[in-house]
Amino acid sequence: MRRQAHNVRPKLKTSVSHWAVVHRGYDPTTLPWQPEIMDCLSDAEVAEVGMIKPSQCGGTEIGLAWMGWIIDTDPSDSLVCQPDQAMAGIFSKTRLNPLIDETPAVKQKLMPSPDANAIHLKLFRGMSLASVWPVPAQFTQRPVRYGWLDDYDQYDEDIGSSKDKGGQGSGIGLLEGRGTSHEGREKKFISSSPAREDGGGVEAFVAEGTDERIHPVCPSCGERWEIDILRDLQFDRTGNADDAEHTAHVVCGTGNGCVLTPQDRRAVLDSLIDLPNRGFVAANPTASKRRRTFRVDGLMALTSWPRLARIWRAAQIAWETRQDESDLRTFINTKAGKNYRSQASGEKPIAVDVLKKRRRAGWKLGKVPRGPMVVNIIIDVQHDRFEGGAVGYGKDGERWLIDRFAIDVLDDGLTQVSPFIHHEHWKVLLPLFDRKYPLAEQGPDGKPVGYAPILSVTIDTGGSDQKGDQATAGAKWFWNAARALGIHSSRITLVKGGSNPKGKLMPPGEFADQKAKGGARRGSARLWIPNVHKIKNIIDAKLRRDLPGPGYIHLPENLDDDHVDELTAEELKKGKWVKLRPRNETLDILVYGEAAILKPPFAQSRTDMRWVPKTFRVQWPTPDMRSPSSNKVATARLAKDNDSYIETAATRQREVGLDDRLTLQSIDFAASDAVENSEVKKLSSTQTTNRQAHARRRNPYTSRRR
């Protein structure tokens, strides 16, 4: 009877926070606001608890303490839901298993059967605890009294939906259906860092409840205020991240101007201990107590104030120099505990008249002004033409639209280009690798002082608006033809816009061809699928800049009005860019021009221009080269340097056996590979000095044999 006494011994009424202190060694003074949320989970009058929070604020500990309290004091079927199957398994192994192993009051409730402690289903006396993920099958035939939906904003809004059919609703709706048999006694806990810009998810759930916020006491003036990291955290916003960290402080929002140093953080937290509701004040005081919801500010989490200032300033610098919102979004969502609103969201599309005023007098299309360090060509493929443009790149994200052109006929001047039907028509793009743009200034002899080479040609393979148009096959033909002519693979960029606005900015490239027995064919063309929605945010921010400098996009004075109109052809709606007008080629040229340098071995996340190979840099003559004779010598030297590295298409055609009697359609690429392989064998038999080998490794952009 003694062994079974614990099964019938009456349980003392206790709160979750008190249970955690006794059985988990929990310290309620570390973050004094936590016990208020814990105790709501054991309050019989509360049926729903919501928490919008930053990371590293002890939210998981609150949920684990609740699970342990249920198992030990009020056993009822429960579930914990994570965003996907992998995370559910990890949570079970790294969180639930230690809860069982390190808490005797929980471990002794575990059933003695061998399968009682499985990964996704744990069996205790009088209850089961399921670790699930948000798919409809995980919620069926599973009545539960208690449910915890963690990281809720990572769930699909309509679980189980697809292109062909709708889903079964939100995670909260599915959990609601699982508690029908426990009506009046059920409880749900919704916790998450915010991640939905439209204000849905956990933010909407919290806003519909009591919506309680933390109001600490200022240790300087003694008054209470609603703490807000975005308003109250101050630091040097003109320097670097180190400067921000060293100058971080908080200004209390009472209006008294009290400056609180990082050493005052502990006093601010301790002020919550003796306050009603541990410092929480309801923004909706008339809301029913049935749903108590809480907002936790990033200044009240575990991350120190100087560290927060450092991360925030680094994110600001990324925005200022690259117009990249990803770091800002991460900081606001995960460190501040607030929903990020895009810099472009809610703003009206840029007025065309404003962009027309941006056109720079004295600089015309087809010429390279001072500023760009390198030039790329971008091609947007249409069903009856190639829309092209050249973009110049400068330091700190400054850009220049160097050229804007269209290719609609073949070299004979008569045959209409049909890129989606005739792959051989792509041969008209091959000479672009050898194009040189004159510098905008002239010498005393009236000729340009130099010429700018082309680093790479980027092809948008996504196709036109006409159904069935896909440029991928023709682009692969172009890639193979360029490689056969000796063009280095780094100078050929095939891109296709990704449709997921939450995807990576530039995921790793994918090989376009597959082997007969499966697997990627590594010698084939590589396809890059950037997140065009994020890049369009970047371009939109650049176009909104008023003054030339970092992040500014320069337009030439003779850019067509129609091409300027194309820059405003799309609008941001619910996180995605949608067309307002059918013609948007100039915008796409800027977008894919930005994508072209995000891939390795180009700029990627760098804002300096040290990544540009010397061979392809825009080179301006020095002042002592201004005389007619020296200018002629300098121009000749620049042309010679460019020609020594940029091999013309005609020369390469002769090397691989192409002449006017053969069309590029009949290229035998296998034969070309055989020629290259034979040359590689010859090179391998030749002894090369260390200096020569180092030079080849340092300059991978020039045309070379495989």
N, C-alpha and C positions, 0 to 999 in steps of 0.2 A: 504493500500500500504506500510505503514511503516513496518508492520509485515512481508511482503514478500520482503522487499528491499534487505535483505542479499542474496537472491537467484540470483539477477541480478547485485549486486554490483561487479565491476571488482576486481579480486584478484591481489594483488601486487606480483610481482616476488620475491620470497624469497628462500633461501637455507634451507635444513633440519636443519642444526645446528642453524641458526638464528630463525627458527620457534620454535625449542625446547627451546631456551633461552626465547622467548617471552611467549610461551604458557605452557611450562612444568617446568619453573624455572631451566633449565639446566645450569650448571656451566662448561663452556668449558675449564677452567684452571685446573680442577681436574686431568684429563688425557688429556693433550693438543693435542695428536695425534688423538683423536676421531673425531673432526670436519672434518678432511680431508676425512675420510671414509663416514661420514654423507653427506657431500656436493657432493661426487661422486654419491650418490643415487638421487640427484636432478639435476645432470648435464645431459643435453639432449644429449651430445656426447657420454656418457657412457651407454652401454646396459647391461653389466654384471659386478657385483662387487663380489669379493671373499675375505674372511678373515679367515685365520687360526690363532687360538688364544688360550691363556690359559683361564682357568675359572676365574671368578671374575675380568673381565677386562672391564665390561660395554658393552659387545657385544649385550646383549638383549636390553639395552637402545637405542643403535643405531638403531636396527630394529623397536622398538616401536615408536621412533621419526619419522622414515620414514613412518610408517603406519598412524600416526597422520597427518603428512604433506600431504599424499595422500588424506585422508578423507576431510581435510580442504581446500586444495588448488588445487588439481588435481584429483577429484573423478573418479576412474576407478575400475572395478572389480579386486579384489586381493585375494590372498590366502597366508596363513601361514601354513607351514607343519612341524610337529613334528614327532619324530621317531615312535610313536605308538599311538593308540587311547586314552589310559589313559593320556599320556603326552599332547596330543592335548587338551583334556578336562581340565586338570590342567592349561595349558597355557592360555586357554580362560578365566578361572575363576580368576586366580591370576595375569594375566598380561593385557589381553585385557580389561576386565571389569574395573579394576582401571584406565586404560588409558581413557576410556569413562567417568567414574564418576568424575575423578579429572581434566579433561581438558574440560572447557566449550566450546572451539572452536570445539571439537569433539562431545561432548554430544548434542549440538544443531543441529548437522547434522543427528542424529539418527532418523529413521523413527518413526512416532507416533503409528504404529500398535503394538499390544500386543506381537507378535512373532518376533519383530525386533531385540531383543537382545538375541537370542537363543545361546546355548553353541557353536555349530559348524557352525552357519551361522548368521552373523550380517548384518542388512540392514541399509544403510545410503542413504541420498539423492544422487542419481546419481550413486550408486555403491553398491556392496555387498563385505563382507569380510568373507571368509571361513576359518575355522580352520580344517585342514585335516591331514591325516597320510598317509605314503607311501604304499598304496595298489592301484592296477589299477582302482578300482571302484571309488576311491575318485578323480581321475583326469579326468574321462570321463564326457562328456557333461558339461564342466566347462571352457569356454573360459575366460582367464584372461589376463590383461595387465601387472600386477605386481605380482611377486611371490617371497616369502622368504622361502628358505629351511634351517631350523635351525637344529643344531646338525647333519649335513649331514653324518658324518662318522658312525652314528648309523643305517643308512638305509641299506637294503639289496642291494648288488651290482646289482642284477638282480631282480627287483621288480616283485612279482607274480610268481616266479619260484618254482618248486617242483621237486621231484625225477623223476616224469614221464614226465614233460614238461618244456620248457624254459619259462622265464618271458617276460616282456615287456620293459626291459632295465633299465637304471639308473633313479634316481629321476630327474636329470638335463634333461635327454632326454624326460621324460614325461612332465616336465614343459615346455620344448621347444615346444612340440606339442600343448600345451594349449594356446600359444601366437601367433599362426599363423594368426589369424584375426587382430592382432595388430602389424603386422610386421613393423619394423622401428620405433615403438613407445614403444615397450615392454621393460621391465627391470626385471632382476632377481638378487637376493642377496643370495649368498651361504656362510653360516658361520658355523664354527664347531671347536671344539677342535679336534686335530688329533687322530685317533684311528685305522689306517690301516697300519700295519707294512710294507706292500708291496709298500707303497708310493702312493696308489690310493686315491680315494675319494677327499676330499677337498685339499689335498696337490698337487695332480695332476692338479686340476683346477687352483690353485694359480700359480703353476709353469708355466703353459701355458699362463698366462697373464703378466702384467708388473712386478709382483713379487717384490713388494716394501717392503723394510726393514727400520727399524728406525735407524737413525744415529744421536744420540744426541751430544752435545758439552761437553767435559770433563771440569768440573768447576776448575780443577787444572791446566792443561796445555793449555786449550782453543782450542784443536783440536777435530775434529769430528771422530767418529768411529762407526762401525756397532756393536751394543750391542748384546751380546750372553750369556745367562745365564750359559750355560754348560761350557763356557770357562772363563767367567769373574767373576762369583760368587766364592769367595774363603772363606775357613773356615778350622778349625781344623778337618782333616779327619782321625785322629787316636783316638779321644776321643768319648764321647757319644753325644747325641743330644743336651744336655745343652751346652757342650763345643762348638759345631758348632754354636749355636745361639749366644753365647757371642763373638765369634771371626769372625762373618760374615762381609765381606767387598767386594767391587768390585774393580778389577784392570782394568783400562781403556785399551782398545785394541789398542792404538796408538803406543805402543812400548816404551812409556816413563816411564812405571812402576808406574803411579799415583795410589795411594791407596785412594779409596773413601769410607768413612764410611757411615753407614745408615743415618746419618744426611745430607749427600750430595745428597740423593735421590731426594729431592724436587728441588734442583738446576738443577739436570740432567733433570727432567721433564720440568721445566720452560724454559730450553734452547730451547725446541721445538717450543715455541710460535712464535718466530720471524723468524724461519727458513723457507725456501721455502717448500711448501707441508707439513708443520708442521713436518719436520724432516724425512719424508719418501724419500728414494732414490731407484729408480728402478734398480733391478738386470738385467732386460731385457729392456733396454732403447729403443730398436728398435721395441718392441711389440706395437700392435695397441692400441690406447687409448680406443677402444671399450670395452676391458676387462681390468679393473684396479683391481689388486689383491694385498693383503697386508698380511704381516707376522708380528704378534705382539709378542714380546719377553716377557717372564715371568717377567723380571726385570722392565718392563714398565707397569705392571698391578697394582692392588690395594694391593696385598699381600706384606708385608714388607720384606726386604732382610733378616733380622734375622729369620723370620718365614720360609722363603723359605729354608734357610740353615738348620734349624732344621728338617724340613720334609724330605729334601734330605738325611741328615745324617742318620735319622731313617730308611729310605729305603735302604741305603747302608749297615747298620748293619744287616737288615733282609736278604740281599743277602749274606753277608759275613758269617753269622752264619747258615742260613737255606737254602741258594741257592734258595730263593724264589724271583722271579722277579716281583711279582704282585705290591708291593709297589713302586718299581722303575718305573714300567710301568705307574702307576697312576701319579706319580710325573712328569715324563717327558711329558706325554700327557696333563695333566690338569693344572699343575703349570708352566711348562716351555713352553708349547705351541708348542711342537715339537713331531714328530712321534718317538715312541720308537722302537729301533732296538734290538731284543732279544740278550742276551749275547751269545747265541748259533747260531744265524742266520748268514749265510755267512761263517761260519767256516767249514772246512772239517771234516768229521767224524774222531774220534780218531783212530789213527793207532793201530792195534792189537799188533805190536811189542812194542809199548810204554806201553800198559797195561800188557804185559807179564813181563816186567821189574819191574812192581809194585808188583809182587808176593814176599811175605816176607819170607826170608830164616829163617829156624828154627821154623816156625809155620805151622802146618799141619791141613788139613780138619778134622772136628770132634772134635776139641779142642778149648777152649775159652781162648784167651790171655788176658793179662791185658789191660783194657780200657773199654770194654763193661760193661754196668750196667744192661742190661736186654737182653733177647734173645727171638725172635719170629720165628715161622716156617711158611713158605709160600708155598702154593701148586698151581701149574699151571696145570690145567686139560687138558689132551690130550685124543684122542679117544681110545688109547690102553695102557695108563699108567698115573701115577701121577708123574709129575716132581716137585721135592721139593728142598727147601733150607732153611737154618737157617741164620738169620741176627742178629748181635749184634749191640746194639745202645749205643752210648756214648754221652758225653757232647758236645754241640755246633755242632750238626749234624754229628759227626764222626761215621762211620759205619764200620762193619767187616762182611765179608761173612764167616760165621762159618762152614757151611756144604753145600754140593750140592749132591743130591741123586735122584734116580728114583725108583718108586714102580710099577712094571709091572706084578707081579703075586700075588695071594692071599697067605695066610699063609700056605696053603698046598704045596707051591712051584711048583705047576703044572698049576693051573687054571689061564688063561690070564685075566688080569684086563680089564673090559669094562665099564668105568664109565657112558657112555651115554646110555647104554642098560640095565645094571643090577645095580639098585640103591643099592642093598645089598653089592656090591663090595666096597662101600665107607667105610665099617667097618674097612678096613685095615688102615684107617687114625686115628681111635680113640685112639690107643696107643700113638700117637704123643703128646698128652697132658701130658703124664707121662714120656716122654723122658727127660733124664738129660745128658748134655754134660760135660765131664771132663774138669777141668781147665788145662791149658797147662803146668803148673809147677808141679813137683813131690816132695814129701817129702823124707826124708832119707830112708824110707821103700820102695821107688820105686813106690809108688802109687800116684794118683793125690791128690793134697791138698784139693780138693773140687769138687763140681758139680754145674752146672748152670741149674736151672729149666726153663721150657718154660712158658712164660706169656700167649701167645695166638697162635692160629692157624688161618691163613688167607687163604681163598679159592678164587681163580679167577674163577668166574662162567660164564665167557664170552664164553667158548667153544673153540674148535680148529678151524683150517682153513677149515676142511671138512664141506661142506654145511649141515646144519641141526643139527650140534653138538651144543647142549646147555647144560651146566652143572648145570643150575639153579635147576632143579627138584632133581637131585642127591644131590646137596649141601643142599637143604632144608631137605632132608632125613637125611643127615649127621648132620645138626643142631639139628633136633629133637632127633636123637639118642644120641648125646652128652648131650643134656639137660636131657634126660631120665637117663643118667648115672651120673647126678649131676654136670656137668660142667657148671660154671656160664656163662651167655650169653655174658658178656663182654670179655670172653676169646675166643669167636667164632666170626670171622669176615668174612662175605661174601661180596665180592666186584665184581663189573663189570665196566669195563672201559667206561667212558663217551666220546662221540665223538666230543663234542663241545669244540674247543680250547679256546673259550672265556668264558666258564662256570666257576662256582666257583671251587676253589681248592678241597674242600670236602663239598658238600652239605649235609644237614641232611639225615640220613638214612630213607629208605622207608620200611614199613612192606610188606613182600612178599605175604601174604595171605589176602583174602578178606572175609568178613562175607557173609552169604547167602543173607541177606537183604541189602547188600552194606556197604561200609566203611571198614577201615583197621582192621584186626584182630590183636590186640595189643600183643597177646601172641605168635605170629608167628615170624619166622625168620626176621631179619632186613637186608636189602640189601643196601650197600653203593656204590654210583656211583661217584667216584672221577674223576677229570679232569686229565686223564693220560698224555695228551700233556704237561700240566704244570709240572706234576711230573717228566716226562722224561726230561724236561729242567733242573730240579733240579738235577737229577741223572747225566745228561751229564756234568753239571758244577762240580759236585763232582768228576767225573772221570777225569776231566781236571786239577784238583789240583795236584801240583807236590810234595808237602811236607806233611808228616803226620801232623795232627792237625785238627782244626775245618773244617768240611765239607769234609774230606778225606775219601775215601773208601779203606779199606785194603783187600788184597787178599792173601790167603794162598799159600805156595810155591808149593804144589802139586795139585793145581787147574788145571784140564785138559785144554789143548790148545783149544779143541772144546768149552768148557764152556767160555773161554776168548773170543773166536770169537763171541759167542752169545751176548756179551756186545756191540758189534759194528754192530749189525744186522739191525739197523734202522738209518734213517737220517732225519733231519728236513728240510721240504720243504713247503714253504708258510704257516708257522705257525703250520703245522701238521707233526707228525712223521710217516714215511712210511717205510715199510720193504724193505731191500736190499737183505736179505736172509731169507729162511723159518724158520730157527731155531733161536729163540730169547728168550728161556725160562729163561736163567740166567738174562737177562735184566729185564724181567717181574717180576722175583722174587725180585730184588732190588726195582722196581717201586712199586709193591704192598706191599712190606715190608715197604716202606715209607708211603704208604697210610694207612697202618694198625695203625700207631701211630698218624695219623691226626684226628682220630675220638675220641669223648669223650668216656670214661673218661681218655684217654691216653694223650700224650704230646700236641696234637693240635698244637698251634703256639709256645709253649714254647721250649726253647733250653736247659734248665737245665734238670736234671734228678730227681728232687724232686717228680715228678708225679709217679715214679715207686713204687709200693707197696713193702714194706719191704720183704714180703713173697717170692717175685719172683726176688729179686735183686741178681746179681752175687756177692757172698760174698767170699772174700779172707781172709785166716787166718792172724792174726797179727804176727809180727816177733817173739814174745815170745812163739809162738806155733810151732816152727820149730823142736823141739826135737822129736825123734821117738814116745815117749809115748804121748806127747801133740799133735803131729800131728794126731795120731790115734784117740785121744779123740775128736779133732776138727773135723776130717772127719766124725766121728760117729755123733757128734752133728749136723753138717750141714745136713747130710743125714736124721737124725731124724726130724729136723725142716722142711725140704722139704717134707718128707713123711707125716708129721702131717697136711700139708696144701694141698698137691697134692694127691688126692685119686686115687688109681690105678683103671684101667678099670675093672679088675677082681673083686675088692671089690664092686664097684658100680653095676656090673652086678648081684652079689649075692643079693644086697639090693633090686633091682627091679625085682628079680625073673628070671634072665637070667642064663643059664648054657649051657654046651656043647650040650645039647639035643635040644636047641632052637637056631635058627639063628636070627640075628638082624632084618631080614626081617619081622619077626612076632611080633615085639614089639607092644604092645598095649599102645600107648601113652596116650590115654584117661584114661586107668587104672593108668598109672604112675602119671598123673595129679591128679587123685582122691587120690592116696596115699599121694602126696605132700600136697593137700588141707587138708586132715585129720590131717597131722602133724602140719600144720599151726594153725588149731583149737586148738590142744593140747598146742602149744606154747603160744597161746593167753590167755589161762587160767592160765598160770604160771606167777607169779609176777617177773619182771626183774628189777634189780637195774639200776639206771641211768648210772653207769659206764659201765655195760655190754651193754646197748643199744648204748651208745656212741661208744664203741669198734666196734660193728657191723656196725654202719654207717661209721666209718673211714676206714673199710677194706671190700669194696664191691666185691672184686675179688675172695675171697675164695668160694668154693662150698658150697651152702646152699639151703635149701628148699624154695620154693616160699610161 
